[in-house]
């Protein structure tokens, strides 16, 4: 008598619940047609990990997740499925904010880091006039109070 080893496949899946406007992503292990969820995340207004085997989890949704996992194991989606745990690899090193301002005063153009240093700017990194008028696009790393303080200091009357 010969026995064959069970075939096990680990797959990532994405299920979109159009009624509730929620996306479920996860990873499941499929062994001879049986689905074992390793992790499942729900993305709606927030992202949270959910547990399909919990008594309060809707049975209809769990069944749809099982069907989707099996289907996508056989025919993976064109775009790879990313899980929130993949996002941990992203490290934000710096953030900048763009402000669109209109002023009565005139601001000097700040196009390089050298220009910013000349004016003694720390929060504001760029100031660009829009169409030569009194509207400006300002790129800054600081909060709005820091931006206002620095722009007030460098304005030309």
Secondary structure, 3 states (H helix, E strand, C coil): CCCCCCCEEEEEEEEEECCCCEEEEEEEEEECCEEEEEEEEEECCCEEEECCCCCCCCHHHHHHHHHHHHHHHHCCCCCCCCCHHHHHHCCCCCCCEEEEEECCCECCCECCHHHHHHCCCCCEEEEEEECCCCEEEEEECCCHHHHHHHHHHHCEC
